[in-house]
């Protein structure tokens, strides 16, 4: 059995982890969405946008997909976002975050409008797709972020727990 890396919770005096998480979220336009169903894990590439307080993020998906079906059955998800494409020859500079949380399908109304605008401001090419009746917009309410640097340093940050 391999030893697990130590997790150092972010304390109120250490905003560096939050800043690193925010920078990575803003720099990287895509994430791998991890879902589960049929006793199997699944990974799907998504374009996303994050809210200003980092507590939630959004993505869109066609309703006629396995990903949509899985999200309707189990709302527990994880997102993996990393900087490996930025540092292809410098592995020790690569950072990654895993965000865990709950996926909520947004219904027509103010919340859907807010998140649709946020997503299409970041990914203008998705404007028609996001507005299509065959597309569902999801918000993920983040429970925690795990930030990994140098392939072994892991820090946890819980949105809303520190400012």
FITORNU-574950 format. One record per residue: residue number from 1; x, y, z of N, C-alpha, C in turn. Coordinates in Angstrom, 3 decimals. Atoms other than C-alpha are relative to their C-alpha. Example, Ala and Ser with C-alpha at 12.3 -4.5 7.8 and 13.67 -1.06 7.14 Angstrom:
<pts>
num / n.u / n.v / n.w / ca.u / ca.v / ca.w / c.u / c.v / c.w
1 / 0.890 / -1.190 / 0.000 / 12.300 / -4.500 / 7.800 / 0.900 / 1.200 / 0.000 $
2 / -0.820 / -1.190 / -0.060 / 13.670 / -1.060 / 7.140 / -0.770 / 1.090 / 0.730 $
</pts>
This chain:
<pts>
num / n.u / n.v / n.w / ca.u / ca.v / ca.w / c.u / c.v / c.w
1 / 0.829 / -1.169 / 0.000 / 0.000 / 0.000 / 0.000 / 0.883 / 1.245 / 0.000 $
2 / -0.774 / -1.228 / 0.085 / 1.350 / 3.392 / -1.001 / -0.420 / 0.999 / 1.059 $
3 / 0.385 / -1.038 / -0.962 / 1.504 / 6.158 / 1.596 / -0.739 / 1.120 / -0.724 $
4 / 0.753 / -1.107 / 0.563 / -0.994 / 8.948 / 0.955 / 0.743 / 1.291 / 0.288 $
5 / -0.645 / -1.282 / -0.278 / 0.382 / 12.469 / 0.574 / -0.728 / 0.725 / 1.114 $
6 / 0.599 / -0.759 / -1.086 / -0.173 / 14.677 / 3.561 / -0.797 / 1.159 / -0.559 $
7 / 0.828 / -1.137 / 0.385 / -2.927 / 17.233 / 3.221 / 0.126 / 1.068 / 1.061 $
8 / -0.132 / -1.115 / -0.925 / -2.278 / 20.592 / 4.780 / -1.165 / 0.943 / -0.214 $
9 / 1.109 / -0.916 / 0.196 / -5.482 / 22.542 / 5.317 / 0.481 / 1.439 / -0.068 $
10 / -0.319 / -1.418 / 0.110 / -5.321 / 26.153 / 4.311 / -0.508 / 0.711 / 1.238 $
11 / 0.478 / -0.745 / -1.159 / -5.438 / 28.346 / 7.380 / -0.266 / 1.447 / -0.403 $
12 / 0.465 / -1.352 / 0.309 / -6.776 / 31.867 / 7.566 / 1.137 / 0.927 / -0.416 $
13 / -1.119 / -0.874 / 0.333 / -3.311 / 33.391 / 7.246 / 0.658 / -0.374 / -1.326 $
14 / -0.635 / 0.467 / 1.229 / -2.441 / 31.457 / 4.063 / -0.972 / 0.076 / -1.166 $
15 / 0.872 / -0.148 / 1.161 / -4.261 / 32.780 / 1.026 / 0.685 / -0.451 / -1.278 $
16 / -0.744 / 0.407 / 1.192 / -1.588 / 31.460 / -1.341 / -0.671 / -1.169 / -0.722 $
17 / 0.644 / 1.150 / 0.641 / -3.420 / 28.181 / -1.971 / -1.235 / 0.452 / -0.756 $
18 / 1.187 / -0.513 / 0.699 / -6.655 / 29.988 / -2.820 / 0.407 / 0.731 / -1.266 $
19 / -0.462 / -0.753 / 1.158 / -4.754 / 32.289 / -5.164 / 0.502 / -0.936 / -1.099 $
20 / -0.483 / 0.958 / 0.990 / -3.057 / 29.332 / -6.880 / -1.176 / -0.721 / -0.670 $
21 / 1.191 / 0.650 / 0.542 / -6.424 / 27.594 / -7.303 / -0.718 / 0.944 / -0.956 $
22 / 0.690 / -0.977 / 0.841 / -8.026 / 30.739 / -8.685 / 0.755 / 0.244 / -1.303 $
23 / -0.804 / -0.220 / 1.203 / -5.153 / 31.314 / -11.109 / -0.139 / -1.176 / -0.969 $
24 / 0.119 / 1.180 / 0.858 / -5.340 / 27.743 / -12.433 / -1.394 / -0.080 / -0.627 $
25 / 1.367 / 0.001 / 0.532 / -9.135 / 27.939 / -12.804 / -0.165 / 1.030 / -1.110 $
26 / 0.127 / -1.057 / 1.000 / -8.816 / 31.186 / -14.752 / 0.884 / -0.225 / -1.227 $
27 / -0.915 / 0.245 / 1.117 / -5.887 / 30.027 / -16.927 / -0.450 / -1.152 / -0.889 $
28 / 0.337 / 1.218 / 0.747 / -7.249 / 26.644 / -17.982 / -1.482 / 0.005 / -0.383 $
29 / 1.396 / -0.091 / 0.438 / -10.432 / 26.660 / -20.090 / -0.780 / -1.317 / 0.074 $
30 / 0.652 / 1.305 / 0.038 / -11.168 / 22.934 / -19.882 / 0.311 / -0.811 / 1.258 $
31 / -0.168 / 0.889 / -1.140 / -11.574 / 20.295 / -17.195 / -0.469 / -1.391 / -0.395 $
32 / 0.560 / 1.340 / 0.134 / -12.197 / 16.586 / -16.941 / -1.045 / -0.139 / 1.094 $
33 / 1.104 / 0.225 / -0.921 / -15.576 / 15.974 / -15.349 / -0.053 / -1.490 / 0.294 $
34 / 0.047 / 1.399 / -0.417 / -15.619 / 12.741 / -13.379 / -1.380 / -0.292 / 0.571 $
35 / 1.325 / 0.422 / -0.435 / -18.999 / 11.067 / -12.985 / 0.063 / -1.490 / 0.277 $
36 / 0.027 / 1.433 / -0.265 / -20.088 / 7.600 / -11.994 / -1.387 / -0.551 / -0.296 $
37 / 1.256 / 0.677 / 0.265 / -22.751 / 5.121 / -12.932 / 0.263 / -1.374 / -0.556 $
38 / -0.171 / 1.374 / 0.481 / -23.298 / 1.508 / -13.895 / 1.230 / -0.649 / 0.631 $
39 / -1.146 / 0.501 / -0.759 / -20.623 / 0.729 / -11.265 / 1.333 / 0.282 / -0.697 $
40 / -1.204 / -0.399 / 0.716 / -18.042 / 2.529 / -13.417 / 0.222 / 1.504 / 0.154 $
41 / -0.284 / -1.433 / 0.077 / -16.288 / 5.897 / -13.247 / 0.110 / 0.410 / -1.471 $
42 / -0.099 / -0.536 / 1.354 / -16.391 / 8.095 / -16.358 / 0.670 / 1.360 / 0.060 $
43 / -0.619 / -1.311 / 0.126 / -14.359 / 11.088 / -17.462 / -0.451 / 0.636 / -1.298 $
44 / 0.460 / -0.738 / 1.174 / -15.604 / 13.742 / -19.878 / 0.670 / 1.364 / -0.026 $
45 / -0.602 / -1.316 / 0.152 / -13.871 / 16.824 / -21.216 / -1.116 / 1.049 / -0.084 $
46 / 0.985 / -1.076 / 0.026 / -15.842 / 20.015 / -20.562 / 0.685 / 1.356 / -0.069 $
47 / -0.364 / -1.413 / -0.093 / -15.519 / 23.756 / -21.073 / -0.786 / 0.542 / 1.185 $
48 / 0.659 / -0.463 / -1.217 / -16.356 / 25.570 / -17.848 / 0.271 / 1.475 / 0.250 $
49 / -0.247 / -1.340 / -0.538 / -16.607 / 28.932 / -16.141 / -0.242 / -0.083 / 1.498 $
50 / 0.103 / 0.038 / -1.465 / -16.155 / 29.533 / -12.430 / -0.580 / 1.318 / 0.504 $
51 / 0.563 / -1.193 / -0.620 / -18.077 / 31.956 / -10.240 / 1.071 / 0.803 / 0.711 $
52 / -1.024 / -0.870 / -0.598 / -16.245 / 34.900 / -8.671 / 0.464 / -0.412 / 1.392 $
53 / -0.402 / 0.419 / -1.347 / -16.217 / 33.363 / -5.186 / 0.588 / -1.413 / 0.029 $
54 / -0.564 / 1.347 / 0.180 / -14.948 / 29.967 / -6.487 / -0.849 / -1.088 / 0.661 $
55 / 0.857 / 0.995 / -0.653 / -17.852 / 28.207 / -4.731 / -0.757 / -0.870 / -0.996 $
56 / 0.752 / 0.735 / 1.015 / -19.507 / 27.093 / -7.965 / 0.624 / 0.242 / -1.360 $
57 / -0.360 / -0.194 / 1.392 / -18.764 / 26.586 / -11.617 / -1.070 / -0.632 / -0.859 $
58 / 1.057 / 0.447 / 0.896 / -20.840 / 25.779 / -14.669 / 0.572 / -0.612 / -1.267 $
59 / -0.310 / 0.579 / 1.307 / -20.762 / 23.733 / -17.859 / -1.310 / -0.389 / -0.661 $
60 / 1.182 / 0.394 / 0.766 / -23.190 / 22.726 / -20.584 / 0.251 / -1.362 / -0.639 $
61 / -0.103 / 1.314 / 0.644 / -23.912 / 19.307 / -22.045 / -1.295 / -0.301 / -0.745 $
62 / 1.231 / 0.412 / 0.676 / -26.342 / 17.889 / -24.580 / -0.788 / -0.961 / 0.896 $
63 / 0.846 / 0.891 / -0.797 / -29.282 / 16.133 / -22.953 / 0.058 / -1.446 / -0.513 $
64 / -0.002 / 1.341 / 0.603 / -28.933 / 13.170 / -25.315 / 1.387 / -0.643 / 0.091 $
65 / -1.324 / 0.598 / -0.185 / -25.632 / 11.944 / -23.832 / 0.013 / -0.875 / 1.251 $
66 / -0.205 / 0.854 / -1.177 / -24.449 / 9.328 / -21.388 / 0.394 / 0.862 / 1.208 $
67 / -0.417 / -0.911 / -1.076 / -22.853 / 12.140 / -19.352 / -1.230 / 0.607 / 0.675 $
68 / 1.225 / -0.584 / -0.553 / -26.272 / 13.786 / -18.908 / -0.760 / -1.027 / 0.834 $
69 / 0.696 / 1.075 / -0.732 / -27.867 / 10.474 / -17.872 / 0.677 / -0.274 / 1.342 $
70 / -0.729 / 0.263 / -1.234 / -25.125 / 9.868 / -15.304 / -0.197 / 1.115 / 1.026 $
71 / 0.196 / -1.137 / -0.893 / -25.514 / 13.366 / -13.846 / -1.399 / -0.006 / 0.615 $
72 / 1.372 / 0.071 / -0.517 / -29.260 / 12.798 / -13.463 / -0.156 / -1.102 / 1.044 $
73 / 0.079 / 1.124 / -0.940 / -28.663 / 9.535 / -11.576 / 0.824 / 0.265 / 1.262 $
74 / -0.900 / -0.237 / -1.136 / -25.772 / 10.635 / -9.349 / 0.602 / 1.396 / -0.124 $
75 / -0.468 / -1.381 / 0.084 / -24.987 / 14.261 / -8.592 / 1.406 / 0.220 / 0.569 $
76 / -1.364 / -0.131 / -0.539 / -21.614 / 13.590 / -6.888 / 1.000 / -0.031 / -1.155 $
77 / -0.949 / -0.122 / 1.099 / -18.848 / 14.729 / -9.241 / 1.350 / 0.492 / 0.514 $
78 / -1.311 / -0.600 / -0.226 / -15.199 / 15.672 / -9.352 / 0.450 / 0.612 / -1.318 $
79 / -0.594 / -0.640 / 1.168 / -13.376 / 17.963 / -11.738 / 1.503 / -0.011 / 0.177 $
80 / -1.459 / -0.049 / -0.025 / -9.702 / 17.716 / -12.601 / 0.429 / 1.047 / -1.018 $
81 / -0.496 / -1.088 / 0.831 / -8.004 / 20.816 / -13.978 / 1.498 / 0.074 / 0.240 $
82 / -1.456 / 0.001 / -0.190 / -4.271 / 20.928 / -14.630 / 0.694 / 0.879 / -1.031 $
83 / -0.798 / -0.878 / 0.862 / -1.501 / 22.910 / -16.278 / 1.031 / -0.767 / -0.823 $
84 / -1.024 / 0.789 / 0.702 / 0.340 / 20.063 / -18.039 / 0.287 / 0.520 / -1.404 $
85 / -0.251 / -0.515 / 1.350 / -0.117 / 21.671 / -21.477 / 0.876 / 1.247 / 0.032 $
86 / -0.829 / -1.195 / -0.154 / 1.630 / 24.792 / -20.170 / 1.471 / -0.354 / 0.207 $
87 / -1.370 / 0.399 / -0.337 / 4.727 / 22.875 / -19.016 / 0.313 / -1.406 / -0.519 $
88 / -0.193 / 1.371 / 0.502 / 5.217 / 19.873 / -21.347 / 1.377 / -0.589 / 0.308 $
89 / -1.350 / 0.496 / -0.266 / 8.936 / 19.641 / -20.555 / 0.472 / 0.269 / 1.427 $
90 / -0.386 / -0.336 / -1.369 / 8.885 / 20.649 / -16.885 / -1.047 / -0.574 / 0.963 $
91 / 1.003 / 0.704 / -0.793 / 6.871 / 18.067 / -14.971 / -0.174 / 0.554 / 1.415 $
92 / 0.086 / -0.465 / -1.379 / 7.676 / 19.526 / -11.560 / -0.703 / 1.360 / 0.116 $
93 / 0.724 / -1.266 / -0.015 / 6.012 / 22.833 / -12.549 / -1.506 / -0.185 / -0.189 $
94 / 1.414 / 0.261 / 0.253 / 2.700 / 21.194 / -13.387 / -0.779 / 0.057 / 1.317 $
95 / 0.908 / -0.062 / -1.137 / -0.123 / 21.987 / -10.976 / -1.317 / -0.636 / -0.423 $
96 / 1.322 / 0.553 / 0.279 / -3.494 / 20.288 / -10.707 / -0.906 / 0.276 / 1.178 $
97 / 0.980 / -0.072 / -1.070 / -6.652 / 20.754 / -8.766 / -1.076 / -1.041 / -0.278 $
98 / 1.193 / 0.836 / 0.052 / -9.418 / 18.320 / -8.035 / -1.040 / 0.732 / 0.826 $
99 / 1.117 / -0.645 / -0.690 / -12.694 / 19.983 / -7.150 / -1.107 / -1.035 / 0.132 $
100 / 1.100 / 0.940 / -0.198 / -15.367 / 17.792 / -5.614 / -1.249 / 0.781 / 0.379 $
101 / 1.236 / -0.696 / -0.319 / -18.996 / 18.732 / -5.319 / -1.220 / -0.704 / -0.539 $
102 / 1.306 / 0.502 / 0.433 / -22.602 / 18.284 / -6.371 / -0.439 / 0.757 / -1.242 $
103 / 0.486 / -0.596 / 1.242 / -23.983 / 18.900 / -9.861 / -1.504 / 0.236 / 0.099 $
104 / 1.405 / -0.381 / -0.026 / -27.320 / 20.717 / -10.107 / -0.386 / 0.482 / -1.392 $
105 / 0.476 / -0.474 / 1.289 / -29.182 / 21.035 / -13.389 / -0.810 / 1.267 / 0.213 $
106 / 0.672 / -1.282 / -0.160 / -30.356 / 24.618 / -13.781 / -1.274 / 0.051 / -0.831 $
107 / 1.293 / -0.163 / 0.664 / -33.964 / 25.304 / -14.658 / -0.097 / 1.427 / -0.541 $
108 / 0.157 / -1.367 / 0.525 / -35.089 / 28.328 / -16.712 / -0.269 / 0.997 / 1.127 $
109 / 0.153 / -1.031 / -1.016 / -34.844 / 31.492 / -14.656 / 1.271 / 0.799 / 0.161 $
110 / -1.124 / -0.914 / -0.235 / -32.387 / 33.972 / -13.195 / 1.330 / -0.723 / 0.170 $
111 / -1.260 / 0.730 / -0.219 / -29.793 / 31.415 / -12.072 / 0.539 / -0.543 / -1.317 $
112 / -0.447 / 0.527 / 1.290 / -29.666 / 29.767 / -15.495 / 0.557 / 1.131 / -0.857 $
113 / -0.477 / -1.142 / 0.784 / -29.312 / 33.180 / -17.154 / 1.378 / 0.461 / 0.466 $
114 / -1.278 / -0.437 / -0.562 / -26.490 / 34.205 / -14.816 / 1.137 / -0.920 / -0.443 $
115 / -1.058 / 0.956 / 0.312 / -24.496 / 31.015 / -15.385 / 0.213 / -0.140 / -1.503 $
116 / -0.145 / 0.057 / 1.464 / -25.191 / 30.929 / -19.144 / 0.846 / 1.171 / -0.494 $
117 / -0.788 / -1.179 / 0.380 / -23.807 / 34.455 / -19.473 / 1.458 / -0.184 / 0.405 $
118 / -1.372 / 0.224 / -0.471 / -20.744 / 33.569 / -17.388 / 0.739 / -0.982 / -0.917 $
119 / -0.631 / 1.019 / 0.853 / -20.050 / 30.478 / -19.511 / 0.266 / 0.531 / -1.403 $
120 / -0.194 / -0.485 / 1.370 / -20.549 / 32.211 / -22.863 / 0.934 / 1.206 / -0.074 $
121 / -1.015 / -1.052 / -0.006 / -18.415 / 35.187 / -21.839 / 1.393 / -0.611 / -0.068 $
122 / -1.308 / 0.665 / 0.004 / -15.546 / 32.782 / -21.275 / 0.212 / -0.814 / -1.275 $
123 / -0.075 / 0.859 / 1.191 / -16.327 / 30.501 / -24.231 / -1.013 / 0.502 / -1.027 $
124 / 0.934 / -0.637 / 0.943 / -17.935 / 32.721 / -26.876 / -0.470 / -0.959 / -1.096 $
125 / 0.353 / 0.950 / 1.047 / -17.920 / 29.873 / -29.393 / -1.132 / -0.934 / 0.413 $
126 / 1.055 / 0.881 / -0.495 / -20.444 / 28.016 / -27.207 / -1.360 / 0.684 / 0.112 $
127 / 1.226 / -0.769 / -0.203 / -23.130 / 30.712 / -27.298 / -1.237 / -0.703 / -0.552 $
128 / 1.144 / 0.692 / 0.596 / -25.485 / 28.879 / -29.683 / -0.290 / -1.318 / 0.688 $
129 / 0.132 / 1.290 / -0.671 / -24.862 / 25.545 / -27.985 / -0.654 / 0.159 / 1.372 $
130 / 0.518 / -0.209 / -1.354 / -25.573 / 26.867 / -24.479 / -1.480 / 0.362 / -0.040 $
131 / 1.391 / -0.466 / 0.107 / -28.865 / 28.439 / -25.634 / -0.931 / -1.002 / -0.685 $
132 / 0.826 / 0.974 / 0.721 / -30.077 / 25.377 / -27.569 / -0.932 / -0.741 / 0.962 $
133 / 0.931 / 0.738 / -0.861 / -33.184 / 23.609 / -26.169 / 0.473 / -1.418 / 0.326 $
134 / -0.512 / 1.356 / -0.230 / -31.313 / 20.294 / -26.430 / 1.176 / -0.036 / 0.976 $
135 / -1.143 / -0.112 / -0.907 / -28.607 / 21.536 / -24.025 / -0.470 / 0.234 / 1.431 $
136 / 0.241 / -0.215 / -1.426 / -28.653 / 21.320 / -20.238 / 1.192 / 0.754 / 0.583 $
137 / -1.040 / -0.745 / -0.697 / -26.711 / 23.754 / -18.081 / 0.031 / -0.489 / 1.442 $
138 / -0.184 / 0.480 / -1.369 / -25.284 / 22.442 / -14.824 / 0.876 / 0.977 / 0.767 $
139 / -0.863 / -0.717 / -0.941 / -23.833 / 24.260 / -11.837 / 0.554 / -1.052 / 0.946 $
140 / -0.595 / 0.878 / -1.003 / -21.405 / 22.392 / -9.626 / 0.286 / 0.838 / 1.228 $
141 / -0.257 / -0.656 / -1.280 / -21.455 / 23.498 / -6.010 / 1.183 / -0.719 / 0.634 $
142 / -1.265 / 0.589 / -0.416 / -17.901 / 22.897 / -4.840 / 0.031 / -0.194 / 1.519 $
143 / -0.159 / 0.331 / -1.417 / -17.338 / 21.163 / -1.497 / 1.437 / 0.264 / 0.438 $
144 / -1.409 / -0.219 / -0.337 / -13.536 / 21.228 / -1.570 / 0.849 / -0.010 / -1.255 $
145 / -1.035 / 0.042 / 1.022 / -10.504 / 21.817 / -3.744 / 1.221 / -0.668 / 0.613 $
146 / -1.311 / 0.537 / -0.356 / -7.330 / 19.770 / -3.540 / 0.980 / 0.508 / -1.047 $
147 / -1.002 / -0.577 / 0.900 / -4.350 / 21.578 / -5.047 / 1.290 / -0.803 / 0.134 $
148 / -1.232 / 0.792 / 0.001 / -1.338 / 19.492 / -6.043 / 1.061 / 0.747 / -0.793 $
149 / -1.148 / -0.583 / 0.691 / 2.032 / 20.967 / -6.921 / 1.198 / -0.917 / 0.212 $
150 / -1.214 / 0.823 / -0.039 / 5.374 / 19.292 / -7.583 / -0.317 / -1.489 / 0.205 $
151 / 0.432 / 1.396 / 0.001 / 3.483 / 15.977 / -7.875 / -0.150 / -0.640 / 1.371 $
152 / 0.124 / 0.627 / -1.315 / 3.392 / 15.485 / -4.123 / -0.490 / 0.941 / 1.092 $
153 / 0.461 / -0.941 / -1.010 / 2.470 / 18.641 / -2.258 / -1.484 / 0.237 / -0.202 $
154 / 1.452 / -0.094 / 0.111 / -1.265 / 18.550 / -1.610 / -0.532 / 0.930 / 1.086 $
155 / 0.645 / -0.922 / -0.937 / -3.240 / 21.364 / -0.020 / -1.497 / 0.001 / -0.268 $
156 / 1.457 / -0.032 / 0.096 / -6.949 / 21.472 / 0.680 / -0.482 / 1.418 / 0.244 $
157 / 0.668 / -1.268 / -0.250 / -9.109 / 24.571 / 0.402 / -1.500 / -0.220 / -0.143 $
158 / 1.448 / 0.126 / 0.008 / -12.811 / 24.676 / 1.229 / -0.587 / 1.380 / -0.229 $
159 / 0.553 / -1.329 / 0.277 / -14.633 / 27.588 / -0.425 / -0.928 / 0.468 / 1.115 $
160 / 0.848 / -0.565 / -1.038 / -16.259 / 29.867 / 2.085 / 0.548 / -0.169 / 1.399 $
161 / -0.522 / 0.233 / -1.342 / -14.182 / 28.607 / 4.991 / 0.995 / 1.083 / 0.427 $
162 / -0.985 / -1.050 / -0.296 / -11.579 / 31.387 / 4.735 / -0.149 / 1.092 / -1.055 $
163 / 0.062 / -1.114 / 0.977 / -11.430 / 34.754 / 3.031 / 1.364 / 0.547 / -0.245 $
</pts>
